[in-house]
Amino acid sequence: MKGERGPQGGYVLTRPASKITVAEVVTQIEGSISPAPCIKEDGVDCERKDRCTTLDMWMRIWKAVMDIMESTTIQDLLDDANSKGIIRIQDIEPEYII
């Protein structure tokens, strides 16, 4: 993705929508989407992790969300919107702006 600032700014996809996952977009724009501050992409960063009663739950939630976002492409979202009549893909130029 390539970002552009300003009133007409946004993000331009630099690859086909079918090759870009939602996870890539969200993490590029938002950074980590961890449901708890101690959960990092490379593991858990918490001195109390051995005694934390909710850590396993937060890890399962984070993994489920990431699995869904990693298996969903921007094209999937466009196709879904098209099937619901929200947008018509044939009306969209090849360059997508988010």
N, C-alpha and C positions, 0 to 999 in steps of 0.2 A: 504494500500500500504506500501511496505517496500522499502526504498531507499538504494542504494549502490553507494558509490563514486568511482571514478577512471575511467580509460580508458574503461573498460568493464562494467561500472556502469550503473545505470538506476533505474527504479522503477519496482518492481515485485508486481503483483496483489495478494492479500492475500485471495480474495474471487473469485468465478466464475465471468467471464466477464458479465454475464447476471444480476448480482446483484450489479454492480458498475455503477453509473451514471457518465456522463461526468462532471457534476457539482462537484461531489466529487473529481474527479481527478484534475480538473482545480483549485479548491480552495485549495486543498492540496499542489499543486505545486506552484501556483501563488499567493495564498491569495485571497483577495477580487478582484472581477472583476468589481467593481463599475465604471460606466462611468463618475462619477464626485466625487471629493474627499469628498464632504459633505454627500454623500449617504453611509450609513453603513447598515449592515445586520439587525441591531436592530432599524433602523429608520434614521432620518435625523439629522446631527450634524452641524447646521449652524445658526448663530444668525440672518441671513437675510432671513430665509426660508419663512417668511410671505410676503416678498416683492420680492422674486425671480420669475422672469417671465419664467425661463426655468426649474425650479425644477420638475414640474409635467411631462414634457416631458422626462427628464432624469430618473425619477422614472418609467415611462411606458417602456422606453427602457430597463432598468435594469431588470424589472419584465419579459418582453418578453424573453430576453436572458436567464434568470434563468429558466423560465418555459420550454424552449426548452432543455436546458442542463440537467435539472432534469428529463425530460421524455425520455432522450436518454441514453442508456447504451453502455458500451464498446462493448458488443455483437452486438448491433445494428450497430455500425460502422464496426465491422468485417464482419457482414452479408452483409452490403452494399458494402464493398470492394470486398467480394467474388462474389457478383452478377455482379460486373463490371469487374471481372477478374483481379483485382489488386492483390489479394491474394487468395489462395485456403485454406479454413479453415482446410481441412483434412491434409494439409502440416504443420500445426502449432502444436507444442507440447502444452499440457494442460497449461503450465506456460507461461503467456504473459508478455513480457518486453516492457515497453514504453520508 
